[in-house]
C-alpha cells in the first residue's frame, strides 16, 4: 500500500509539473504575443487607459488580485468589447485560445486552493446570524443591531466568508454584545409581578386632550376618524418598567364604512408595524404577543380615513365618513411561565440564588461545589455555543479562567460569567468550524441550520450529528423536511429574498409625493411581503422555478391588488394567493413592485439598471464591467428626452454597444412600470416640459409615451414584458442554473467555482426531471458535493 501511494503521489507531481509547463508554453507562444499585439497599445506603460496594465499581469496567478484581473480580461474578450470595434479584430481562434488559457489557469488555481483551504474560506457569523444564535442559545430577546459592526457583502450576500473580515473594532463590538446578552439572560432580581388590565382609549392622552376633532366617544368606545400621524393613539396606562413579552388584545370594528372593513395600523407590534382589517360593525378581538422593552408603548392609527379638516367642517358628531371604533384594549404581562426565566435556567439549571453579599437587593447564583458546578455549566453551554461535542481539552482554558476568578475571591456567578463571556468570544463560537474536505456531521448540521434557519442547530439536529447519522442521505432529507416545516424556516425566504431580490434596499429611495402620491408605508410593506410569500409558496408547494420568470398567481392583499389594478381582493392587509388576470401584466419576480422599486431611484427608471438586474439575478449571466473612461448615463430628470433616446446615443460608443445589446432589452420591457411598480403608458413628470400634458386632479404631468419594445442580442423581438417572459422561458435550464448558483452561494458562504460546473449541471438535470420544483432544488443542493464539502 505504501508503495502504491508513493507511486501515485509521484505520478500526480509529474502530471502537475507537466500541466504547468504546458500552460507556460501557451502563455509564451500565444497569450503574451496576443496581448502585445491587440491590447498593450492602450493598456501598458505609466498611464494606461482605465488604470489597467496588461504588461504587468502575473501569468502565475499567484496573487488573488492577479486572478481577479485575469477574470476581467476574460470577461471583456468574451463580450467582444475588447479590443474595441475600431481596432482590427483578432482571429476567433486566437481569442478562443487566450480565453481557454485563462479559464484553465483559473481552474488550476481553484483546485490548488481547495486542497489546502476548501472552496469556502473560514467564515464567521454575520450580524443577523449572530443575533439569531444569541436568541436561540439563551432563549431570550436582546437587541444587538446597534452594537455589532456592519457586515460586507460579496457575490450578492452578506454571509460569504471572504467578505466577513474580523477587525479589532469588531472584536470590541462582540465583547460588548456578549456582555449585553449575558446581562439579559441572567436575572438577579425577584420575579416581576404580571398584571392584566383592560382600558378604554378615552383614557389616552390623545383622546382626553384632543386639540382638534378626530375622536367620537360613545360610552367607553372611541371612534377614530382620521389617519394623520399626530392623531395616533397610545395605549393608556402602558409604559412598562420591565421589558418582556406582553399579550395585547384590541376589540375594534369599522363604522359608517358601507359594510367594508376598516384597516388600522399598530406600531410597536411583533413586526414593528402590523396591520389588521377590522370588519364592519361587528366588534372583533385582535390578539398578539409582542416583546416590549422597558419604557415603550403601543400606538393605534386607522389607515386611509378622512383628513382632520373634513371632520372639523362637518363636526365630530355629524361626520358621516368611515371610522374605526375601538371598544377596549387589554394588556397582560410581562409573561413569565417560570422564574427564573428560561434564559437563566438554560445557563445555570436549578442552582439556587441568594442575596448578594455586596448588594442585598441583588440575587446571585451560588454553589457549594464551585468548580464541578462550573464544569457542568460551561460544558453544557459550550456544546450548544460551539455547535458540536466538547472535550476536556476544549473546556480547559475556560475552566482555568473561572478558577482564576474564584481564586481572586469573585463570587461563583461572577466567575462563571467570565467563562461564559470567553466562550462567546472564542473562534469556535464566532466562526463556523469547517475543515477542508467532507464536512463532519457537526459541520453539516451547522451549515444546514444557518442555510434554512439563519441560526444555530437545534437539539434534534445536534443529536443526529452526535449519532453520526446526519451524513446519511435519507437522514439528511428527513432533517431538511423537518426544518422547512419549522416556524424558524421563515428566516429563509426573508433573508435569501432580501438579498437575492434586493428587498433590503426598499428604503434606499423615497418617491416624490408629487409624482407618486399613492406611495405609503403600507404599500411598501406589502411589496416586500408579496415577494417573501411568493417564494414561500414556491418552496412549500414545490412549484416550478419557471414561476420566477412568469407565474399565473401571486400573493396579494387588497392594498397591493389595488396598486396593480386587480379587482376582487377584499381587505387591505390580509394576504392570499390570487390568480392573475392576463391583462395585469404581472406574474414572476421581475414585475413585482418590490423589485421594480429597488431597481429605480425614486424619480426615474433606467433600462440599464433593470436590464442588468434581470441578467444577473434571474438569468445568472451578469454583464461585464463597463469599459474604463466611459461616462455613466445620467437620466434626464426633466423628462425632455426619453431614456431610449439617451441610450441610442450612448450605444454609438463602440466599447458600449455589445454589452448594451444584452442589457437594454429586458430593461426596455420593464419601462412599462414606474418607480413604485405601477403600470404606465406614459412617463410621469413633476415639471412642465415640451409635450407634457396636465392630468385632471393630479399634480404631476403626463410625459412622453413609454415604448416597451425591443430586440434581444440574438435578434428575437418582443413587444412588451409579456413577450419577453416567454422568450426567457425558452431556456428553463438557465433559470434553474442561475438559482442553483444563488442558493449555493447563500447556503455555503461561497460562490460556486469553475470546478463546480459539472455538479451544477447534475443538480439542474435532477430538478428538470421533477418539473424544476424549488423544494426539490433545496434538497438537491443539500445532497450535493458543493454543500457537503468545505
C-alpha positions in Angstrom: 0.0 0.0 0.0 2.8 2.4 0.9 4.5 1.7 -2.5 1.2 2.3 -4.3 0.6 5.6 -2.5 4.1 6.8 -3.1 3.9 5.9 -6.8 0.5 7.7 -7.1 1.9 10.9 -5.4 4.9 10.8 -7.8 2.6 10.5 -10.8 0.5 13.4 -9.6 3.6 15.5 -9.1 4.8 14.8 -12.6 1.4 15.3 -14.1 1.1 18.7 -12.3 4.5 19.8 -13.4 3.8 18.8 -17.0 0.5 20.8 -16.9 2.3 23.8 -15.6 5.0 23.5 -18.3 2.3 23.3 -21.0 0.4 26.3 -19.6 3.7 28.3 -19.5 4.4 27.4 -23.1 0.9 28.5 -24.3 1.4 31.8 -22.4 4.8 32.4 -24.1 3.7 31.3 -27.6 0.1 32.6 -27.8 -1.2 34.7 -24.9 1.8 37.1 -24.4 2.0 37.9 -28.1 -1.7 38.3 -28.4 -1.8 40.9 -25.6 1.2 42.7 -27.0 -0.5 43.0 -30.5 -4.0 43.8 -29.5 -4.1 45.3 -26.0 -1.0 46.9 -24.8 -1.2 49.9 -27.1 -3.8 51.2 -24.6 -3.2 49.1 -21.5 0.5 49.4 -20.8 3.0 52.0 -19.7 2.8 54.6 -16.9 -0.6 55.9 -17.9 -2.7 53.0 -19.2 -6.4 53.5 -20.1 -8.7 52.7 -17.1 -5.6 52.3 -14.9 -5.5 48.7 -16.2 -2.0 47.4 -17.2 -1.7 44.2 -19.1 2.0 44.3 -19.5 2.4 43.6 -15.7 -0.2 40.9 -15.3 1.2 37.9 -13.4 0.8 34.7 -15.5 1.3 32.5 -12.4 -1.9 33.8 -10.8 0.0 33.8 -7.5 -1.9 36.7 -6.0 -5.7 37.0 -5.6 -5.6 40.4 -7.3 -4.0 38.7 -10.4 -6.7 36.2 -10.6 -9.4 38.9 -10.5 -7.7 41.0 -13.2 -7.3 38.0 -15.5 -11.0 37.3 -15.0 -11.7 40.9 -16.1 -9.7 40.3 -19.3 -11.6 37.1 -20.0 -15.0 38.9 -19.5 -14.0 41.6 -21.9 -12.8 39.1 -24.5 -15.9 37.0 -24.3 -18.2 40.0 -24.5 -16.4 41.3 -27.6 -16.0 44.7 -26.0 -12.2 44.4 -26.1 -10.3 45.0 -28.3 -12.5 48.0 -29.4 -14.5 47.6 -32.6 -12.5 50.3 -34.3 -9.4 48.2 -33.9 -8.6 45.2 -36.2 -10.5 42.2 -34.8 -8.2 39.2 -33.8 -9.0 35.9 -35.4 -11.6 34.0 -33.5 -9.2 31.1 -32.9 -6.7 33.4 -31.2 -9.5 34.9 -29.0 -10.7 31.4 -28.0 -7.2 30.2 -27.2 -6.5 33.1 -24.9 -9.9 32.7 -23.2 -9.3 29.0 -22.8 -5.9 29.5 -21.3 -7.3 32.0 -18.7 -10.1 29.5 -17.9 -7.6 26.7 -17.4 -5.3 28.7 -15.2 -8.3 29.8 -13.0 -9.4 26.2 -12.7 -5.9 25.1 -11.7 -5.7 27.9 -9.0 -9.1 26.9 -7.7 -8.2 23.2 -7.5 -5.0 24.0 -5.6 -6.8 26.3 -3.2 -9.5 23.6 -2.5 -6.8 21.1 -1.5 -5.5 23.4 1.3 -8.4 25.6 2.2 -11.5 24.2 0.7 -13.9 26.0 -1.7 -15.3 28.2 1.1 -13.0 30.2 3.4 -13.4 30.1 7.1 -16.4 32.3 7.8 -17.8 33.9 10.8 -21.4 34.6 11.7 -22.8 37.7 10.2 -24.8 40.2 12.3 -28.1 38.5 11.7 -26.8 35.0 12.3 -25.0 36.2 15.5 -28.2 37.8 16.8 -30.4 34.8 16.0 -27.8 32.5 17.6 -27.8 34.5 20.8 -31.6 34.4 20.8 -31.7 30.6 20.5 -28.7 30.0 22.7 -30.2 31.8 25.6 -33.9 31.7 24.7 -34.1 35.4 25.2 -34.5 38.5 23.1 -32.0 41.3 23.1 -31.5 44.0 20.5 -27.9 43.8 19.3 -28.5 45.7 16.0 -26.8 48.9 17.1 -23.9 47.0 18.9 -22.4 44.8 16.2 -20.2 46.0 13.4 -21.6 46.2 9.9 -21.0 43.3 7.5 -19.6 43.5 4.0 -21.2 41.6 1.0 -19.7 39.6 -1.8 -21.4 37.8 -4.7 -24.7 39.3 -3.6 -24.8 38.0 0.0 -23.5 39.1 3.4 -22.8 35.6 4.6 -19.9 35.0 2.2 -16.8 34.1 4.2 -14.4 36.0 2.1 -16.2 39.3 2.9 -16.6 38.7 6.6 -13.4 40.1 7.9 -12.7 40.4 11.7 -11.1 43.7 12.9 -10.2 44.8 16.3 -13.2 47.1 16.3 -15.5 44.2 15.5 -13.9 42.2 18.4 -14.7 45.2 20.8 -18.3 45.1 19.5 -18.5 41.4 20.1 -17.3 41.8 23.7 -20.0 44.4 24.3 -22.6 42.2 22.7 -21.6 39.2 24.8 -21.9 41.3 28.0 -25.3 42.7 26.9 -26.6 39.2 26.0 -25.4 37.7 29.4 -27.0 40.6 31.3 -30.3 40.0 29.5 -30.2 36.2 30.1 -29.1 36.1 33.7 -31.6 37.6 36.2 -30.6 39.0 39.5 -34.0 40.1 40.9 -37.2 38.6 42.1 -40.0 37.8 39.6 -41.8 41.0 38.4 -45.5 41.0 39.0 -47.6 40.2 36.0 -50.8 42.2 35.5 -53.8 42.2 33.3 -55.6 45.4 32.7 -58.4 46.4 30.3 -58.8 50.1 29.4 -60.7 52.4 27.1 -58.9 54.6 24.6 -60.8 57.6 26.1 -58.2 57.5 28.9 -55.4 58.0 26.5 -53.7 61.4 26.3 -54.6 61.9 22.6 -58.3 61.4 23.1 -58.7 63.1 26.6 -56.8 66.2 25.4 -57.6 66.3 21.7 -56.7 69.6 20.1 -58.9 69.2 17.0 -61.9 67.0 16.4 -60.8 63.5 15.5 -62.4 61.2 18.0 -66.0 60.5 18.9 -66.5 59.0 22.4 -69.6 56.8 23.0 -69.6 55.4 26.5 -66.2 53.6 26.6 -65.9 53.2 22.8 -63.7 55.6 20.9 -64.3 56.1 17.2 -61.2 57.4 15.3 -62.0 59.2 12.1 -58.6 60.5 10.8 -55.3 58.9 9.7 -52.9 61.8 10.3 -49.8 60.7 12.2 -50.3 63.1 15.1 -53.6 61.5 15.9 -52.0 58.1 16.6 -53.4 56.9 19.9 -51.0 55.4 22.5 -52.3 52.7 24.9 -53.4 54.3 28.2 -51.6 53.2 31.3 -48.9 51.2 29.4 -45.4 52.4 29.9 -43.8 49.3 31.5 -40.8 49.4 33.8 -40.0 45.8 32.9 -39.1 44.7 29.5 -40.5 41.4 28.3 -43.3 39.7 26.3 -46.8 41.1 26.7 -50.1 39.9 25.3 -52.3 42.5 23.7 -56.0 42.3 22.8 -57.8 45.0 20.9 -61.5 45.0 20.3 -62.4 47.0 17.2 -64.7 47.3 14.2 -65.4 49.6 11.3 -68.3 52.0 11.5 -70.0 54.1 8.8 -67.9 52.1 6.3 -70.6 50.9 3.9 -70.1 47.3 5.0 -66.4 47.3 4.2 -63.5 46.5 6.6 -61.5 49.4 8.1 -57.8 48.7 8.4 -55.7 50.0 11.3 -52.0 50.1 12.0 -50.3 49.1 15.2 -46.8 50.4 15.8 -44.7 48.5 18.3 -46.2 45.2 17.5 -44.4 41.9 16.8 -43.0 43.1 13.5 -42.6 46.8 14.4 -45.5 47.8 12.3 -48.6 45.5 11.9 -51.9 46.0 10.1 -55.3 44.5 10.9 -58.5 44.5 9.0 -61.4 45.3 11.3 -64.8 44.0 9.9 -67.6 46.5 9.6 -70.0 46.9 12.5 -69.1 43.6 14.3 -66.6 44.1 17.2 -63.7 41.7 16.7 -60.9 40.9 19.1 -57.3 41.1 17.6 -54.8 39.3 19.8 -51.0 39.1 19.5 -47.9 38.8 21.7 -45.0 41.2 21.3 -41.7 41.9 23.1 -41.7 45.4 24.6 -38.6 47.0 26.0 -38.9 49.0 29.2 -40.5 52.4 28.8 -42.1 51.7 25.5 -45.7 51.7 24.3 -48.1 50.7 21.5 -49.8 53.1 19.0 -53.0 52.6 17.1 -53.9 54.6 13.9 -56.6 53.9 11.3 -55.4 53.6 7.7 -56.6 56.0 4.9 -59.5 57.6 6.7 -60.6 61.3 6.5 -58.5 64.4 6.9 -59.0 66.5 10.1 -60.2 69.4 8.0 -63.1 67.4 6.6 -64.1 66.1 10.1 -63.9 69.7 11.5 -66.0 71.1 8.7 -68.8 68.6 9.3 -68.5 68.4 13.1 -67.3 65.4 15.0 -70.9 64.3 15.9 -72.3 64.8 12.3 -69.4 63.4 10.3 -70.6 60.5 8.1 -67.3 59.2 6.8 -65.8 55.8 7.8 -64.2 55.4 11.2 -62.5 52.8 13.4 -64.4 52.0 16.6 -62.2 50.7 19.4 -64.3 49.2 22.3 -61.4 48.4 24.6 -57.7 47.4 24.8 -56.2 44.8 27.1 -52.6 44.3 28.2 -51.3 41.3 30.1 -47.7 40.8 31.2 -44.8 40.5 31.4 -45.5 36.9 30.5 -43.2 34.6 32.5 -44.2 31.0 32.9 -41.4 30.2 35.2 -38.9 32.3 37.3 -36.0 32.5 36.9 -37.0 32.6 33.2 -35.8 30.0 30.6 -32.8 32.1 29.6 -31.4 31.9 33.1 -32.2 28.2 33.6 -30.5 27.4 30.3 -27.3 28.5 31.8 -27.5 27.7 35.5 -30.2 25.0 35.6 -31.5 24.6 39.1 -28.6 26.1 41.0 -30.1 28.3 43.8 -29.9 32.1 44.2 -29.2 34.1 47.4 -28.9 37.8 48.1 -25.5 39.2 47.1 -23.0 39.8 49.9 -22.3 43.3 48.4 -25.8 44.3 47.4 -28.6 42.7 49.4 -31.3 43.6 46.9 -29.4 41.7 44.2 -29.7 37.9 43.8 -26.8 35.8 42.8 -26.4 32.2 41.8 -24.4 30.3 44.5 -22.7 26.9 44.6 -21.4 24.6 47.4 -19.1 22.9 44.8 -18.0 25.7 42.6 -15.5 24.0 40.2 -17.6 20.9 39.5 -20.7 23.1 39.0 -18.8 25.5 36.8 -17.5 22.5 34.7 -21.1 21.3 34.3 -22.5 24.7 33.4 -19.7 25.6 30.9 -19.7 22.1 29.3 -23.4 22.2 28.6 -23.2 25.8 27.4 -20.1 25.3 25.2 -21.7 22.3 23.5 -24.6 24.5 22.3 -22.4 27.5 21.7 -19.8 25.6 19.7 -22.5 23.6 18.0 -20.6 20.3 18.5 -19.4 17.9 21.2 -16.7 19.3 23.5 -13.8 17.5 25.2 -12.0 18.2 28.4 -9.2 19.8 26.4 -11.7 22.1 24.7 -13.1 23.2 28.1 -9.8 23.5 30.0 -8.9 27.2 29.1 -12.4 28.4 30.1 -12.4 26.5 33.4 -8.9 28.0 34.1 -10.4 31.5 33.7 -13.2 30.5 36.2 -10.7 29.1 38.6 -8.6 32.3 38.4 -11.6 34.4 39.2 -12.6 32.2 42.1 -9.0 32.4 43.5 -9.4 36.2 43.2 -12.4 35.9 45.5 -15.1 36.7 42.9 -18.5 35.1 43.5 -19.4 31.9 41.8 -21.8 33.7 39.4 -19.2 36.4 38.5 -16.5 33.7 37.9 -18.8 31.6 35.7 -19.8 34.7 33.8 -16.2 35.3 32.8 -16.0 31.8 31.4 -19.3 32.2 29.5 -18.1 35.5 28.0 -14.9 33.9 26.9 -16.8 31.1 25.1 -18.9 33.8 23.3 -15.6 35.5 22.2 -13.9 32.3 21.0 -13.3 31.4 17.4 -15.4 28.2 17.7 -18.5 30.3 18.5 -17.9 33.3 16.2 -16.9 31.1 13.2 -18.4 28.0 11.6 -16.0 25.2 12.4 -15.4 23.6 8.9 -12.4 21.7 7.8 -11.2 21.1 4.2 -12.8 18.1 2.5 -16.0 16.5 3.5 -17.8 18.1 6.4 -18.2 16.1 9.5 -21.7 15.6 11.0 -21.5 18.7 13.2 -20.2 20.9 10.4 -23.0 19.6 8.2 -25.6 20.4 11.0 -24.4 24.0 11.3 -24.2 24.6 7.6 -27.8 23.2 7.3 -29.2 25.3 10.1 -27.6 28.5 9.0 -28.9 27.9 5.5 -32.5 27.2 6.3 -32.9 29.0 9.7 -30.1 31.6 9.9 -29.3 30.3 13.3 -27.7 27.5 15.3 -28.8 23.9 15.1 -31.5 22.8 17.5 -31.2 19.8 19.9 -32.6 17.3 17.4 -30.1 18.3 14.7 -27.2 18.2 17.1 -28.4 14.8 18.4 -28.4 13.4 14.8 -24.8 14.8 14.4 -23.7 13.1 17.7 -25.1 9.8 16.5 -23.1 10.2 13.3 -26.1 9.6 11.1 -26.7 13.1 9.7 -24.5 12.5 6.6 -26.7 9.6 5.5 -28.8 10.9 2.5 -32.1 9.6 3.9 -31.5 11.2 7.3 -30.4 14.5 5.7 -33.5 14.5 3.6 -35.7 13.9 6.7 -34.0 16.7 8.6 -34.4 19.2 5.7 -38.2 18.4 5.5 -38.5 18.8 9.3 -36.6 22.1 9.3 -38.6 23.6 6.4 -41.8 22.9 8.3 -40.5 24.6 11.5 -41.5 28.3 12.1 -37.8 29.2 12.1 -37.8 28.4 8.4 -39.4 31.8 7.8 -35.9 33.2 8.0 -35.0 31.5 4.7 -37.3 33.4 2.3 -36.9 36.6 4.3 -33.1 36.6 4.3 -32.5 35.0 0.9 -35.0 37.1 -0.9 -33.9 40.2 1.0 -30.5 39.9 -0.8 -31.3 37.9 -4.0 -34.1 40.3 -5.0 -32.6 43.4 -3.2 -35.6 43.8 -0.8 -33.4 45.1 1.9 -32.9 48.2 -0.3 -36.6 49.1 -0.3 -36.0 52.2 1.9 -32.9 53.4 0.0 -35.1 55.8 -2.1 -38.3 57.7 -1.3 -40.5 58.5 -4.3 -41.6 62.2 -4.6 -45.0 62.8 -3.2 -46.0 65.0 -6.2 -45.3 62.4 -8.8 -46.3 59.4 -6.7 -48.8 60.5 -4.1 -50.2 56.9 -3.7 -47.0 55.6 -2.2 -47.2 55.0 1.5 -45.8 52.7 4.3 -48.5 50.0 3.9 -47.8 49.8 0.1 -44.1 49.5 0.8 -44.5 46.7 3.4 -47.0 44.9 1.1 -44.4 45.0 -1.7 -41.8 43.2 0.4 -44.4 40.8 1.8 -45.6 39.7 -1.6 -42.1 38.7 -2.7 -41.4 36.7 0.5 -44.7 35.0 0.5 -44.4 34.1 -3.2 -41.0 32.5 -2.6 -42.5 30.7 0.4 -45.4 29.4 -1.7 -43.0 28.0 -4.4 -41.0 26.4 -1.6 -43.9 24.8 0.3 -45.7 23.5 -2.7 -42.5 22.6 -4.7 -43.7 24.7 -7.6 -41.6 25.2 -10.7 -38.7 27.7 -10.8 -40.2 29.0 -14.0 -42.7 30.9 -11.8 -39.7 33.2 -11.1 -40.0 34.5 -14.7 -43.7 34.1 -15.4 -46.4 33.0 -13.0 -50.2 32.8 -13.2 -50.6 33.8 -9.5 -49.1 35.9 -6.8 -49.6 36.6 -3.1 -51.6 39.8 -2.7 -53.5 41.8 -0.3 -56.1 44.5 -1.1 -53.6 47.3 -0.9 -51.3 45.7 -3.5 -54.1 44.4 -5.7 -55.4 48.0 -5.9 -51.9 49.2 -6.9 -51.8 46.5 -9.6 -55.4 47.2 -10.8 -56.6 43.7 -9.9 -60.2 43.7 -8.6 -61.9 41.4 -6.1 -59.4 41.3 -3.3 -61.2 42.5 -0.2 -59.5 43.8 3.0 -56.4 45.9 2.7 -53.9 43.9 4.7 -54.7 40.2 4.7 -52.6 38.3 2.1 -53.8 35.4 0.0 -53.0 33.5 -3.2 -54.6 35.4 -6.2 -54.9 34.3 -9.8 -53.6 37.0 -12.0 -55.7 38.1 -15.0 -53.6 38.2 -18.2 -54.2 41.9 -18.7 -52.5 42.7 -15.4 -49.0 42.1 -17.0 -47.9 40.7 -13.6 -46.5 37.3 -12.6 -42.9 36.4 -11.7 -40.5 38.5 -9.7 -39.5 40.9 -12.4 -42.9 42.6 -12.4 -43.3 42.7 -8.6 -43.5 46.2 -7.2 -40.7 45.5 -4.7 -38.2 44.6 -7.4 -39.3 47.5 -9.6 -38.9 49.9 -6.8 -35.4 48.8 -5.7 -34.3 48.9 -9.4 -35.4 52.6 -9.7 -34.0 55.7 -8.0 -37.3 57.1 -6.7 -37.5 59.7 -9.5 -36.6 57.9 -12.8 -36.2 54.4 -14.1 -33.3 53.1 -16.0 -33.3 50.2 -18.6 -29.6 49.7 -17.8 -30.2 49.1 -14.1 -33.2 46.9 -14.6 -31.8 45.0 -17.5 -28.6 44.3 -15.6 -30.7 43.1 -12.7 -32.6 40.6 -14.9 -29.3 39.3 -16.4 -27.7 38.9 -13.0 -30.5 37.9 -10.6 -32.8 35.9 -12.9 -30.6 34.5 -15.7 -27.3 34.3 -13.9 -25.4 35.9 -16.8 -24.2 39.2 -15.3 -22.9 41.7 -17.9 -19.2 42.5 -18.0 -18.0 45.5 -16.1 -18.2 48.7 -18.2 -15.1 49.7 -20.1 -12.9 52.3 -18.4 -13.3 56.0 -19.1 -16.8 55.7 -20.4 -19.1 58.2 -18.5 -22.2 56.9 -16.8 -25.5 57.7 -18.4 -27.3 60.4 -16.4 -31.1 60.3 -16.8 -32.8 63.5 -17.9 -34.9 64.2 -14.8 -36.8 66.9 -16.7 -38.3 64.3 -19.0 -37.4 66.3 -22.1 -35.9 63.2 -23.7 -36.8 59.6 -23.2 -34.3 57.1 -21.7 -34.5 55.2 -25.0 -33.3 58.2 -26.9 -30.4 58.8 -24.5 -29.4 55.1 -24.7 -29.4 55.2 -28.5 -26.8 57.9 -28.3 -24.8 56.1 -25.6 -24.7 52.9 -27.7 -22.9 54.7 -30.5 -19.8 54.4 -28.3 -18.2 51.2 -29.8 -17.0 49.8 -26.5 -20.5 50.1 -25.0 -22.6 48.7 -27.8 -22.0 44.9 -27.4 -22.8 44.9 -23.7 -25.9 47.2 -24.1 -27.2 44.8 -26.7 -27.6 42.3 -23.9 -28.5 44.7 -21.0 -31.0 47.1 -22.5 -33.7 44.8 -24.0 -35.1 43.4 -20.7 -34.8 46.9 -19.3 -36.9 48.4 -22.1 -39.6 45.8 -21.5 -39.7 46.8 -17.9 -40.2 50.5 -18.8 -43.9 49.8 -18.7 -43.6 50.0 -14.9 -42.9 53.2 -12.9 -40.6 53.7 -10.0 -43.0 52.2 -7.5 -44.0 49.3 -9.8 -47.3 50.8 -11.1 -48.2 50.1 -14.7 -47.8 53.1 -17.0 -48.5 54.1 -20.6 -46.8 57.5 -20.2 -43.9 58.8 -18.0 -44.9 61.0 -15.1 -43.3 64.4 -14.8 -43.1 66.8 -11.9 -42.4 69.9 -14.0 -43.5 71.2 -17.3 -41.5 70.3 -20.5 -42.5 70.5 -24.1 -45.2 68.0 -24.9 -46.3 67.4 -21.3 -50.0 67.3 -20.5 -51.9 68.1 -17.4 -54.0 65.4 -15.8 -57.2 66.3 -14.1 -57.0 66.0 -10.3 -53.2 65.3 -10.4 -50.2 67.5 -9.6 -47.9 65.5 -11.9 -47.9 65.8 -15.7 -48.2 63.3 -18.5 -44.9 63.0 -20.3 -43.7 61.0 -23.3 -45.3 57.7 -24.2 -43.5 54.5 -22.9 -42.0 52.2 -25.6 -41.5 48.7 -24.1 -40.5 47.0 -27.4 -37.1 45.6 -28.0 -34.8 43.1 -29.7 -32.6 40.6 -27.9 -28.9 40.3 -28.7 -29.7 37.2 -30.8 -32.3 39.0 -32.9 -35.5 37.8 -31.3 -38.0 40.7 -30.9 -40.7 41.4 -28.3 -43.5 43.9 -28.0 -43.8 44.1 -24.2 -42.9 42.4 -20.9 -45.3 39.5 -21.6 -43.5 38.7 -24.8 -40.1 39.0 -23.0 -41.1 36.5 -20.3 -41.9 33.9 -23.0 -38.6 34.4 -24.7 -36.7 33.9 -21.4 -38.7 30.7 -20.6 -37.4 29.1 -23.8 -34.3 28.2 -21.7 -35.7 26.9 -18.4 -32.3 25.3 -17.6 -30.7 28.7 -17.5 -33.2 30.0 -15.0 -32.6 26.9 -12.9 -28.8 27.2 -13.3 -28.9 30.8 -12.0 -31.0 29.8 -9.0 -28.6 26.9 -8.2 -25.6 29.3 -8.1 -27.5 31.8 -6.0 -28.7 29.2 -3.5 -25.3 27.5 -3.3 -23.6 30.9 -2.5 -26.2 31.7 0.2 -26.2 28.1 1.6 -22.4 27.6 1.8 -21.0 31.1 2.2 -19.1 30.9 -1.1 -19.9 31.2 -4.8 -19.5 28.1 -7.0 -16.3 28.0 -8.9 -15.3 26.7 -12.3 -14.7 23.2 -10.9 -18.3 23.1 -9.8 -19.7 23.3 -13.3 -20.4 19.6 -13.7 -22.0 19.4 -10.2 -24.3 22.4 -11.0 -25.3 20.6 -14.3 -26.1 17.4 -12.3 -28.3 19.4 -9.9 -30.1 21.1 -12.8 -30.7 17.7 -14.5 -32.2 16.3 -11.3 -34.6 19.2 -10.8 -35.5 19.2 -14.5 -36.7 15.6 -14.0 -39.0 16.8 -11.2 -40.5 19.8 -13.1 -38.0 22.3 -11.7 -39.6 22.3 -8.2 -38.0 24.8 -5.7 -38.3 22.4 -2.8 -36.7 19.7 -4.9 -33.9 22.1 -5.7 -33.2 22.8 -2.0 -33.0 19.0 -1.4 -30.6 18.5 -4.3 -28.3 21.3 -3.2 -28.1 19.9 0.3 -27.3 16.5 -1.1 -24.7 17.9 -3.5 -20.9 17.8 -3.1 -20.9 21.6 -3.1 -22.9 21.7 0.2 -21.4 18.6 1.9 -17.8 19.7 1.4 -16.0 22.8 2.6 
